Every structure is written in structure tokens, then in C-alpha cells.
Amino acid sequence: MAPTPPPSMRPTRADAARNYDLLVTAARASFAEHGTDTSLEEIARRAGVGIGTLYRRFPSRSALLEAVYVDEIQSVCDRAYDFDRELSPFDALAAWLRSFVDYGLAKKTLAGELLAALGKDSPFFSACKTNVQDAGELLLSKAKASGDIRPELELADVLRLVGGITHTTPQPKPDQAMRMLDIVLCGLRRAAP
């Protein structure tokens, strides 16, 4: 099953698509280094385009944040389908949840700012959530069918557990987060008869 495309503002004209990619890449790097309040002028400079090009593509900071978020969510979803093709069912689910934790640790500020701007029930977040759920359901159902994990598990419960790892205060360091995820993964396993 192929993922449903998330909301996208990516243009189709070659030069516009190139500038879009440059801006999203520069914004992602700037946000990771300096937070989401990085100046748009700095992002345009880093992308090697003029500020007018940035504003034509992204008329507001929120529009740029959305583009970066969609790009990241699409990457998380794509990894699920890659892991499904490359790994056993349990290993695919575990690898995807590890990538989900990595993403959650790195993008907490970005998601928080978008939630404040758009609201958690916005069509934007609904579309992103649907894509993540589709990817997760694929892996979870295959791991259930293989008998590797408990049959009563629901994706919402698994994602809440994993989300809880990245939303603890203070935020855990990556090695601590992965130890906590290992505990969750042990709890997902089917009990020996």
C-alpha cells in the first residue's frame, strides 16, 4: 500500500521546485541549529536565493514551517515502507519506532509551533496523522500476523507510548530515549506460552 500524499505545496516547474527544495533544506537545517525563530532572511541567504523568492513560495513563517514538517513526516512514512520491504515484521516495526523517536526528539519545537498556529484538529495535521497511521498500521498488522507481538495491541496505544518518550520533561537524551523504547518494545512482544 502506497502512502497517501501529505498536504504539499511543492511546485512542479523545475526551477520553482529546485528553489522550494533549497528553501526547505535550508529551513530544516536552520531550525535544527537555531530554533524555529530563525530569521527568514537568514534562511533565504542559506538557500542561496533572494528573500523575494522565499516570500513568493512561502508567504508566512507558518507556511515554511508546514513545508518542513510535511517533508519530515513524509520521510518518517517512507521509512516505514522501506523497513517493511527490507526487514522481518518485528524488526521493521522496531526500526520504524526508533526512527519515530529520533524524529520526535529532533522536531519537538517545530511541531509545537505548528500546533499553536494551526490547532491539532486542523486539516493539515489530520492529513499528516492519517499518513503516519497508515504506515504504522501496515507494520503493526504484519508484526501481529507473524505472531511476534501481542494481538490485542492497537496502533494508537503504541504511538502514545512512543510519543510519551519524547514528550517527557525534561526531554530525555537520545541514549535514554532508546533505552525507554527498548522497554516498550519488550512489552509489545507476545508472551511465551
N, C-alpha and C positions, 0 to 999 in steps of 0.2 A: 504494500500500500504506500503510495507516494504521499508526502505531506501536502496539506493544503497550503498554498502560498500565503504567508502572513501579509498584513497590510504593507504595501510598498509604495514608495514614491520614486523608485528608481526609474530614470528616463531610459528611452530606447535609442535615441540618437547617439552615435558613437562618442562624439566629443562631450556631450552632456553627461553620458554615462561615465566617461573617464573622470570628469570633474566631480561627479557625485561620489565615485569610489574614492578619489583623493580626499575629498572633504570628510567623508565618513571615517576613513582610516586615520586622518589627522585628528579628528574629534575624539575618536576612541582612544588614541594614544595620549592626547592632551588631558582628557577626563581621567584616565588611569594615573597620570603623573600629578595632576594639579587639582583634580576635582571638577565637578560639572560647572563651576562658576568661571572657568577659563574664558577669557575674552574671545569673542567671535573673530576679532581682528587677528588674534594670535593663531587661531585655527586656520583661517584663510592663508596667512603667511606660511604656516607649516605645510599646508597643502600645495603651496606654490600657485595660488590663484588670488585674484583680487577680491576685496570684500563685496563688491557688487555681484560677483559670481556666486558667492556664498548666499547672499540675500535673495538672489533670483531662485536658487534651488531650495533654500530653507529660510522662509520669511521671518521665522522666530527661533529663538533658542529651543523652544519646545519641539519644533519640527525637526531640528537637528538631533535632539535627544531621542525622539521617536525613531529616526532612521538608524541611529547607532544601536538602540535597543532591539529593533527588528532584526538587524544584521546579526546581533549576538544570539537572539532567540533562534533564528534560522540555523545558526551554527550548532546550537545545542540539539535541535531537532535532527539535523543532518547526521550528527554523530550517532544518534540512536539507530538510524537506518544503516550506517556503516558498521556499527558494532553488531547489529543483527546479522549482517552478511558474513562477518569475519569471526565471530566468537560463538561459543556454546551459549544456550539461553541464559543460564545464571550469570556467566561471565559477562555477557552483553549487558544485562541489567545492571550488574555491579559497576562495570566500566562507565555506563551512562550516568549512574547516580554519582559516581566520583566526579565526572565532568560537570554535573549539575551543581555539586558542592563547590567546585573550583569557580564556576561561573557566579554562584551566589556570593562567595567571599569577595570576588573582584567587582561586582556590579551593584552592590547594595545601595550606594548613593544614587546611581543613575535611576534605578527602579523607584526609589523613594521620591525623587524629584518628579518623575513622571506621574506617579500615583497622586502626588499633591496637585499637579497641574490638570490631570485628566480624570481622576477618580477611578477607583478599582473596578467599577461596573461599566466603564467606557467601552464602546465597540472595539477600540484599539486593543485594550487588554483582553477582551473576550476572544478576539481572533488569535492573539498570541497564546492565550491559555489553551484554546482548542488545539492548536498545533502541538504544544507540549504534551497535552493529554493523549493525542493520537499516537505520538511517538512512544510515550511511556506505556500506554495500553498494549501496543504491539509487543514490547519487550516483556512486560509483566505477564501477558497471556501466554507467551511462548515458554516462559520460565515455569508457569503453573502447569502447562501441558506436559512439560518434561518431567514434572514431579520434583523439581529442585526446590521449590518454595511452597509455602503453606497455601492451600487452595482458597482459603477464605479472605486472603488479602485483597484490598481494594487500592487502586492507584492513589486515590485522594489521601488515604491513610499513610501510604509510603511517602508521598510528596510532602505531607505535613511533617513527618518525622525528619526527613532530609532538610526541609526548609527550616525546621527548628534548630538545626545545627548551625546554619548560617545567620540566624536571627537572634542568637543569644547575646546578652550584653554582659561583659564586654565581648566583642566578636572574637571567636577563637582563632588561634594561629593555624595555618594550614595543616601542620602535623597533628595538632589536637583535633581539628575538624575531621581529618581522615580516620583517626582512632575512633571517634564517636560514630562515624559512618560504618566502620568495621563492626561495631557493636550492633548497629541497626541491621546490617547485612546478616549477621549471625541470627538475629531474631526473625528474619524473613525465611530462613531455611526451614524446610519441612522437618519435623521431629523424627528421629529414628524410631522405627517400630519396636 
